[in-house]
Amino acid sequence: MTEPKAESGQAKRPSIISLVPRVAKLIYHLARDPRVPWQVKAALGGLAVYLASPIDLIPDWVPGAGYLDDVLMLGFVVSYVLGRVPQDVIREHWGEDIETLESLRRKPRSSKPRRSKPRRSEGKETEAE
């Protein structure tokens, strides 16, 4: 069997499970890098404490949703880190596979086409005429 090819011009998005070791390595190296702002290091430290803490927003024993808060918190912090740390520092610690890193930075594509909202000036007559 052959793997389905990604659409032309788009990189294939990696699975979340395959990204866990890479993101963990990135977080570790960013926390030790002196070029990373202290606010980012504080967010990374807070994430580590939250993930290690037995107190969660959703208890881990709840089937199907127990680890949802951990995954969401990880996603928020990684998104924050990618937005605040200079790209060259992130690329240095990420490694060679830049396409995977860029796929994390891109916003996910919606399956529904977005409707554009009409501008306020469209469709309204001006009373000065």
BAVO-74515 format. One record per atom (N, C-alpha, C): x, y, z. Coordinates in steps of 0.001 Angstrom, whole numbers, padded with zeros to 6 digits, always signed. Example, Ala and Ser with C-alpha at 12.3 -4.5 7.8 and 13.67 -1.06 7.14 Angstrom:
+013190-005690+007800/+012300-004500+007800/+013200-003300+007800/+012850-002250+007080/+013670-001060+007140/+012900+000030+007870/
***
This chain:
+000840-001172+000000/+000000+000000+000000/+000888+001239+000000/+000446+002221-000678/+001202+003463-000703/+000518+004490+000166/+001332+005394+000713/+000795+006464+001535/+000131+007500+000665/-000991+008051+001116/-001613+009121+000322/-000703+010336+000309/-000587+010933-000855/+000283+012094-000988/-000443+013336-000503/+000344+014251+000059/-000220+015528+000491/-000562+016342-000741/-001530+017241-000594/-001906+018100-001708/-000699+018922-002134/-000670+019273-003401/+000479+020015-003902/+000617+021343-003179/+001862+021662-002809/+002132+022924-002154/+001911+022907-000647/+001466+021782-000085/+001230+021712+001351/+002074+020601+001943/+002697+020883+003077/+003469+019872+003776/+002510+018961+004539/+002869+017698+004638/+002044+016751+005375/+002169+017050+006864/+001043+017169+007549/+001060+017478+008977/+001401+016215+009757/+002366+016303+010675/+002733+015133+011469/+001680+014857+012541/+001671+013628+013039/+000723+013296+014098/+001203+013930+015408/+000273+014155+016296/+000603+014789+017568/+001538+013907+018382/+001325+012616+018346/+002152+011684+019111/+003609+011748+018656/+003830+011883+017361/+005214+011931+016874/+005905+013244+017227/+005132+014271+017575/+005717+015564+017927/+006107+015678+019398/+005589+014812+020254/+005824+014927+021696/+007312+014954+022044/+008145+014031+021558/+009567+014103+021918/+010259+015357+021381/+009893+015792+020181/+010514+016986+019600/+010149+018231+020390/+008864+018356+020773/+008416+019524+021531/+009036+019504+022928/+009145+018330+023540/+009774+018226+024862/+011233+018666+024793/+011945+018243+023759/+013346+018650+023577/+013437+020155+023354/+012539+020703+022540/+012519+022140+022278/+012279+022917+023568/+011313+022504+024358/+011000+023191+025613/+012199+023147+026557/+012834+021996+026668/+014003+021850+027548/+015115+022813+027136/+015426+022843+025840/+016526+023696+025379/+016170+025183+025460/+014914+025530+025191/+014518+026933+025296/+014574+027424+026739/+014238+026563+027691/+014275+026951+029099/+015704+027233+029567/+016686+026650+028911/+018083+026836+029293/+018809+027892+028463/+018187+028390+027418/+018829+029343+026513/+018742+030767+027081/+019870+031496+027170/+019828+032862+027717/+019164+033881+026796/+018953+033554+025526/+018317+034480+024588/+016795+034485+024696/+016245+033550+025423/+014790+033432+025568/+014339+034370+026688/+013302+035185+026443/+012819+036116+027476/+012361+035383+028741/+012501+036063+029874/+012146+035427+031141/+010660+035110+031224/+009808+035884+030526/+008372+035610+030560/+008065+034243+029937/+008789+033921+028871/+008609+032627+028217/+009098+031510+029129/+010233+031749+029785/+010748+030738+030719/+009780+030527+031884/+009147+031605+032338/+008156+031483+033416/+006949+030668+032941/+006511+030907+031696/+005387+030140+031144/+005755+028662+031023/+006981+028375+030604/+007426+026981+030491/+007502+026323+031868/+007986+027065+032857/+008039+026537+034219/+006643+026291+034778/+005737+027234+034514/+004352+027058+034953/+003699+025855+034307/+004002+025634+033039/+003470+024455+032342/+003987+023172+032990/+005281+023142+033295/+005857+021940+033922/+005201+021662+035277/+004994+022714+036062/+004353+022545+037362/+002916+022067+037187/+002190+022655+036236/+000790+022260+036012/+000689+020802+035574/+001567+020398+034661/+001503+019017+034172/+001886+018017+035256/+002799+018401+036161/+003225+017495+037230/+002269+017500+038415/+001447+018530+038527/+000543+018681+039663/-000602+017666+039592/-000978+017125+040738/-002135+016211+040738/-003472+016949+040640/-003450+018270+040804/-004671+019060+040733/-004873+019517+039292/-006004+019152+038696/-006316+019492+037315/-007676+020164+037238/-007906+020881+036144/-009232+021445+035902/-010250+020338+035668/-009835+019315+034912/-010667+018128+034675/-009900+016948+035268/-010456+016229+036241/-009735+015103+036846/-009319+014068+035794/-008131+013515+035965/-007596+012565+034989/-008395+011270+034908/-009172+010950+035922/-009925+009700+035888/-011213+009803+035074/-011563+010989+034596/-012759+011145+033768/-012467+010556+032382/-013229+009520+031964/-012934+008879+030687/-013088+009830+029492/-012096+009837+028639/-012163+010619+027411/-011814+012079+027559/-011959+012641+028744/-011707+014071+028911/-010657+014355+029980/-010164+013342+030637/-009256+013524+031757/-007970+014258+031414/-007433+013993+030266/-006170+014637+029884/-006380+015805+028939/-007623+016156+028670/-007919+017244+027749/-007350+018577+028230/-007470+018864+029525/-006944+020126+030033/-005422+020187+029908/-004745+019051+030094/-003285+019027+029939/-002888+019301+028490/-003592+018688+027558/-003282+018880+026137/-003553+020324+025719/-004674+020889+026178/-004996+022268+025847/-003968+023239+026429/-003559+023017+027672/-002562+023888+028302/-001234+023798+027554/-000848+022599+027152/+000374+022434+026366/+000274+023186+025045/-000862+023087+024384/-001051+023791+023119/-000985+025295+023267/-001613+025835+024322/-001575+027278+024551/-000158+027771+024812/+000579+027046+025650/+001940+027482+025994/+002869+027361+024790/+002766+026283+024025/+003614+026141+022831/+003301+027243+021826/+002047+027566+021657/+001661+028656+020760/+002244+029983+021247/+002175+030229+022544/+002748+031442+023135/+004256+031495+022907/+004926+030370+023144/+006385+030306+022970/+006762+030568+021522/+006057+029950+020582/+006372+030153+019170/+006171+031593+018742/+005280+032302+019403/+005028+033695+019071/+005990+034671+019718/+006598+034290+020841/+007442+035221+021593/+008937+035036+021404/+009367+033838+021059/+010799+033556+020912/+011205+033811+019465/+012367+034451+019242/+012817+034685+017863/+012920+033382+017067/+012549+033462+015788/+012511+032264+014943/+013861+031572+014842/+014942+032330+014766/+016257+031704+014618/+016618+030866+015845/+016197+031290+017032/+016463+030520+018255/+015660+029227+018235/+014391+029318+017841/+013558+028113+017782/+014101+027142+016745/+014470+027648+015576/+015016+026773+014530/+016317+026108+014973/+017137+026835+015701/+018401+026269+016190/+018153+025079+017103/+017163+025188+017980/+016885+024111+018933/+015977+023033+018367/+015250+023320+017303/+014328+022339+016729/+015077+021246+015990/+016066+021618+015196/+016799+020626+014418/+016632+020855+012930/+016758+019792+012170/+016797+019910+010717/+015432+019945+010036/+014427+019353+010616/+013129+019213+009960/+012301+020497+010105/+012631+021505+009324/+011994+022815+009419/+010544+022763+008937/+010216+021869+007986/+008845+021784+007477/+007864+021431+008594/+008275+020532+009493/+007412+020157+010603/+007196+021340+011536/+008255+022081+011800/+008139+023267+012646/+007215+024297+012018/+007348+024516+010725/+006487+025476+010036/+005032+025014+010033/+004799+023704+009994/+003418+023221+010037/+002787+023484+011406/+003602+023552+012458/+003088+023906+013780/+002715+025383+013841/+003459+026204+013135/+003223+027646+013157/+001990+028033+012351/+001677+027258+011297/+000524+027578+010448/-000765+027332+011191/-001757+028138+010885/-003075+027917+011464/-003730+026760+010725/-004489+025921+011439/-005167+024818+010761/-006206+025337+009781/-006363+024621+008685/-007342+025025+007673/-008712+024542+008088/-009674+025393+007949/-011049+025045+008274/-011639+024249+007127/-012528+023311+007459/-013163+022522+006404/-014279+023312+005726/-014803+024311+006416/-015861+025131+005843/-015263+026397+005244/-015758+026821+004103/-015291+028104+003585/-015845+029235+004433/-015015+030228+004694/-015452+031366+005508/-016246+032328+004662/-017350+032780+005218/-018134+033803+004533/-017565+035151+004911/-017431+035984+003938/-016959+037323+004257/-018147+038174+004664/-017943+038923+005710/-019009+039796+006189/-019005+041063+005354/-020186+041553+005004/-020212+042806+004239/-019749+043966+005115/-019092+044899+004508/-018654+046077+005241/-019870+046903+005641/-019712+047665+006655/-020840+048453+007145/-021313+049464+006115/-020391+049940+005308/-020770+050953+004325/-021478+050336+003120/-021304+049023+002915/-021962+048378+001782/-023440+048190+002061/-024259+048484+001099/-025679+048237+001206/-026447+049337+001927/-025771+050330+002439/-026465+051424+003121/-026280+052700+002313/-027344+053368+002123/-027296+054655+001416/-026879+055741+002388/-026124+056661+001934/-025790+057786+002770/-026916+058796+002709/-027224+059381+003839/-028362+060311+003900/-028013+061674+003333/-026741+061950+003057/-026351+063250+002557/-026663+063406+001080/-026988+062318+000400/-027204+062389-001048/-028489+063042-001411/
***
